[in-house]
Amino acid sequence: MRELPEFTESGVDVDPEQVLEAPDEATLPKLARRNLAVLRDYARSPAPRGARRMVLRFLRSPIELRGTDRVEDLVVGVNELRTTDDGRLIALVRFESAEAARANSERPEQGAWWNDMAELFTDAPQFHDSENVEVDTPGDPATAGFVQVMQGHTKDPARTKELMDADDTDWASYRPDILGTVSVAHDDDAWTMAMYFTSEEAAREGEAKEPPPELQPMMEEMNALAIGEPDFFDLRDPWFQAPG
C-alpha cells in the first residue's frame, strides 16, 4: 500500500476521520496494523491541491458515472459493515445495477483491497448476489441502534413474494421500533432480510407483541412455506456512514 503513489503516479488522499481514530491496534492482525499505519501517514500528509490524486474512502462503492462525452461526476454508495458477537462479519452492499457491481469488482483498486481484506478472514467468505431487492424505510435506518439479519429458505419464492407485496399492515403503528428493512431473494429458494431497529430493547418488546388479526393468516402461511428454521444474526454495534 505504501507504493501506491509510485504505481499510480499520483498523491493519495485519505479521510483522517476514517483512520486516525481506530480500534486498539493490539487487537488487529499484523497486516492490518501495517496498512493502518500507512493510511494514517497518507491522512496526515494529504496530496497538494491541483495535483493528481487517488482518493481512498472506506465503506464506499461507485454506483454511477455521470457525464455526456466524459466522466463529470461519480455517484458513490454507502456500504454497511457489521460484526456479530462471535466475530462473524456481515457486509451489505447495494449497487444501482448488476453492471455497476461488476464494474466495481473489476477495478484494480478493488482487487488490491480484497487481497488484503481476504487475509483477515478465518474462513472462506460467502457471497450472495441478487437483483431481487425490496427496501422499506418507514424511518431512518441510519439511526438504528440494533440490526438483525435473518436468512432462510422457502418452498415457494413466488408465493412468498406475493404475500409480502400484499401486506397492508400499518407497521408504523404496530412496530414503531422498526426503522427499515432490506429484503433480498437469492440462490433459488434462499432469502436474506436485514431489519433496522431503534434499539435492541425496543425490538425485543416489539417481537413480544401479539400481531394484528389481519396479519396472522399471512404469518401462518409464510411459516408453512419455510424450509427449516431461519438463522438469526444480532448486530449490536452497527456502523453507518452517509455520502459526503
C-alpha positions as CSV (number, residue, x, y, z in Angstrom):
1,M,0.0,0.0,0.0
2,R,2.9,2.4,0.6
3,E,3.9,2.0,-3.0
4,L,0.6,3.4,-4.3
5,P,2.0,6.9,-5.2
6,E,4.8,5.2,-7.2
7,F,2.5,2.8,-9.1
8,T,-0.2,5.3,-9.9
9,E,2.0,8.4,-10.3
10,S,-0.4,10.4,-8.0
11,G,-0.8,11.5,-4.5
12,V,-3.0,9.6,-2.0
13,D,-5.9,11.3,-0.2
14,V,-7.3,9.5,2.9
15,D,-10.1,10.9,5.1
16,P,-8.5,11.5,8.6
17,E,-11.7,10.8,10.4
18,Q,-11.8,7.3,9.0
19,V,-8.3,6.2,10.1
20,L,-6.9,8.5,12.8
21,E,-9.4,7.1,15.3
22,A,-9.3,3.3,15.1
23,P,-9.7,0.2,17.3
24,D,-6.9,-0.8,19.6
25,E,-4.1,-1.8,17.3
26,A,-3.1,-4.6,19.5
27,T,-6.3,-6.4,18.5
28,L,-5.5,-6.2,14.8
29,P,-3.6,-8.7,12.7
30,K,-0.1,-7.8,11.6
31,L,-1.1,-6.9,8.0
32,A,-4.0,-4.7,9.2
33,R,-1.7,-2.8,11.6
34,R,0.8,-2.2,8.8
35,N,-1.8,-0.9,6.4
36,L,-3.4,1.2,9.1
37,A,0.0,2.9,9.8
38,V,0.4,3.7,6.1
39,L,-3.1,5.1,5.8
40,R,-2.5,7.3,8.8
41,D,0.6,8.6,7.1
42,Y,-1.4,9.5,4.0
43,A,-4.1,11.2,6.1
44,R,-1.5,13.4,7.9
45,S,0.1,14.4,4.6
46,P,-2.6,15.0,2.0
47,A,-1.8,15.5,-1.6
48,P,-1.4,19.2,-2.6
49,R,-4.3,21.0,-4.3
50,G,-4.3,20.7,-8.0
51,A,-2.1,17.6,-8.0
52,R,-3.3,14.3,-9.4
53,R,-4.8,12.3,-6.5
54,M,-6.1,8.9,-5.7
55,V,-8.9,9.3,-3.2
56,L,-9.4,6.4,-0.7
57,R,-12.7,6.2,1.1
58,F,-13.9,3.2,3.1
59,L,-17.3,1.6,3.1
60,R,-17.9,3.2,-0.2
61,S,-18.6,1.8,-3.7
62,P,-19.1,3.7,-7.0
63,I,-22.6,3.1,-8.3
64,E,-22.9,5.6,-11.2
65,L,-20.7,7.6,-13.6
66,R,-22.3,10.8,-14.9
67,G,-21.4,12.9,-17.9
68,T,-22.0,13.4,-21.6
69,D,-18.8,12.5,-23.5
70,R,-16.6,12.3,-20.4
71,V,-16.9,11.5,-16.8
72,E,-18.0,14.6,-14.9
73,D,-19.4,13.2,-11.7
74,L,-19.1,10.0,-9.7
75,V,-22.0,8.8,-7.5
76,V,-20.9,6.8,-4.5
77,G,-23.0,4.5,-2.5
78,V,-22.5,3.6,1.2
79,N,-21.8,0.0,2.3
80,E,-22.7,-1.3,5.7
81,L,-20.2,-3.4,7.7
82,R,-21.4,-5.5,10.6
83,T,-19.9,-8.0,13.1
84,T,-21.9,-10.4,15.3
85,D,-21.0,-11.3,18.9
86,D,-18.9,-14.3,17.7
87,G,-16.8,-12.2,15.3
88,R,-18.8,-13.0,12.2
89,L,-18.7,-10.2,9.6
90,I,-21.8,-9.3,7.7
91,A,-21.5,-6.7,4.9
92,L,-24.5,-5.4,3.0
93,V,-23.5,-3.7,-0.3
94,R,-26.1,-2.2,-2.6
95,F,-25.5,-1.1,-6.2
96,E,-27.5,0.8,-8.8
97,S,-27.4,-2.3,-11.0
98,A,-25.6,-5.6,-11.6
99,E,-23.5,-3.8,-14.2
100,A,-22.3,-1.2,-11.7
101,A,-21.4,-4.1,-9.3
102,R,-19.3,-5.8,-11.9
103,A,-17.6,-2.6,-12.9
104,N,-16.7,-2.1,-9.3
105,S,-15.3,-5.6,-8.8
106,E,-13.2,-5.3,-12.0
107,R,-11.4,-2.2,-10.7
108,P,-7.7,-2.9,-9.9
109,E,-8.0,-1.0,-6.7
110,Q,-10.9,-3.2,-5.6
111,G,-8.9,-6.3,-6.4
112,A,-5.9,-5.0,-4.4
113,W,-8.2,-4.1,-1.4
114,W,-9.8,-7.5,-1.5
115,N,-6.5,-9.3,-1.5
116,D,-5.6,-7.5,1.8
117,M,-9.0,-8.0,3.2
118,A,-9.1,-11.7,2.5
119,E,-6.1,-12.3,4.7
120,L,-8.1,-11.3,7.8
121,F,-10.8,-14.0,7.5
122,T,-10.5,-17.2,9.3
123,D,-12.9,-19.0,6.9
124,A,-13.7,-18.5,3.2
125,P,-16.3,-15.7,2.9
126,Q,-19.7,-16.4,1.3
127,F,-21.2,-14.1,-1.3
128,H,-24.8,-13.8,-2.3
129,D,-25.7,-11.7,-5.4
130,S,-29.3,-10.7,-6.3
131,E,-31.2,-8.2,-8.4
132,N,-34.4,-9.1,-6.4
133,V,-34.2,-6.5,-3.7
134,E,-37.0,-4.8,-1.7
135,V,-36.3,-1.8,0.5
136,D,-38.8,-0.3,3.0
137,T,-37.9,2.7,5.2
138,P,-40.7,3.9,7.5
139,G,-37.9,5.6,9.5
140,D,-34.3,6.4,9.2
141,P,-32.2,3.2,9.2
142,A,-29.0,5.2,9.7
143,T,-30.2,5.9,13.3
144,A,-30.7,2.3,14.2
145,G,-29.1,1.1,17.4
146,F,-29.7,-2.6,16.7
147,V,-29.8,-4.6,13.4
148,Q,-30.9,-8.1,13.0
149,V,-30.1,-10.2,9.8
150,M,-32.2,-13.3,9.1
151,Q,-31.5,-15.9,6.5
152,G,-33.7,-18.8,5.4
153,H,-35.3,-20.8,2.6
154,T,-38.8,-21.0,1.2
155,K,-40.7,-23.8,-0.7
156,D,-42.3,-21.2,-3.0
157,P,-40.4,-18.0,-3.6
158,A,-43.1,-16.5,-5.9
159,R,-45.9,-17.1,-3.3
160,T,-43.7,-15.7,-0.6
161,K,-43.2,-12.5,-2.6
162,E,-46.9,-12.3,-3.3
163,L,-47.7,-12.5,0.4
164,M,-45.2,-9.8,1.3
165,D,-46.4,-7.5,-1.5
166,A,-50.0,-7.8,-0.4
167,D,-49.2,-7.0,3.2
168,D,-51.0,-3.7,4.1
169,T,-50.3,-3.8,7.8
170,D,-49.8,-0.4,9.4
171,W,-46.3,-1.3,10.6
172,A,-45.5,2.2,11.8
173,S,-48.3,1.9,14.4
174,Y,-47.8,-1.8,15.2
175,R,-44.0,-1.8,15.3
176,P,-42.6,1.8,15.6
177,D,-39.3,0.3,16.7
178,I,-38.7,-0.9,13.0
179,L,-36.9,1.9,11.1
180,G,-36.4,-0.1,7.9
181,T,-35.9,-3.4,6.2
182,V,-33.9,-4.7,3.2
183,S,-35.3,-8.0,1.8
184,V,-33.2,-10.0,-0.8
185,A,-34.2,-13.2,-2.6
186,H,-31.2,-15.1,-3.9
187,D,-29.9,-18.5,-4.9
188,D,-33.2,-20.0,-6.0
189,D,-35.1,-20.6,-2.7
190,A,-33.0,-18.6,-0.3
191,W,-33.7,-15.2,1.2
192,T,-32.0,-12.6,3.5
193,M,-33.6,-9.8,5.4
194,A,-31.9,-7.1,7.4
195,M,-34.2,-5.3,9.9
196,Y,-33.2,-1.9,11.5
197,F,-34.5,-1.2,15.0
198,T,-34.3,1.9,17.2
199,S,-32.7,-0.3,19.9
200,E,-32.5,-4.0,20.9
201,E,-34.7,-3.4,23.9
202,A,-37.4,-1.9,21.7
203,A,-37.0,-4.8,19.3
204,R,-37.5,-7.4,22.0
205,E,-40.5,-5.6,23.3
206,G,-42.0,-5.4,19.8
207,E,-41.5,-9.0,18.9
208,A,-43.4,-10.0,22.0
209,K,-46.5,-8.1,20.8
210,E,-49.5,-10.1,19.6
211,P,-49.8,-9.5,15.8
212,P,-52.9,-7.8,14.5
213,P,-55.6,-10.3,13.5
214,E,-55.4,-9.4,9.8
215,L,-51.6,-10.2,9.8
216,Q,-51.9,-13.6,11.4
217,P,-53.1,-15.6,8.3
218,M,-50.2,-14.3,6.3
219,M,-47.7,-15.1,9.0
220,E,-49.1,-18.7,9.3
221,E,-48.8,-19.2,5.5
222,M,-45.3,-17.8,5.5
223,N,-44.3,-20.2,8.3
224,A,-45.8,-23.1,6.4
225,L,-43.7,-22.2,3.3
226,A,-40.5,-22.1,5.3
227,I,-37.9,-24.8,4.8
228,G,-36.5,-25.4,8.3
229,E,-35.8,-22.7,10.8
230,P,-34.2,-19.4,9.7
231,D,-30.8,-18.2,11.1
232,F,-30.7,-15.0,13.1
233,F,-27.7,-12.7,13.4
234,D,-27.8,-10.0,16.0
235,L,-25.7,-6.9,15.3
236,R,-25.4,-4.8,18.4
237,D,-22.8,-2.4,17.2
238,P,-23.9,-1.4,13.7
239,W,-21.8,1.1,11.7
240,F,-23.4,3.7,9.5
241,Q,-21.9,6.3,7.1
242,A,-23.6,8.6,4.7
243,P,-22.1,10.1,1.5
244,G,-20.4,13.4,2.0
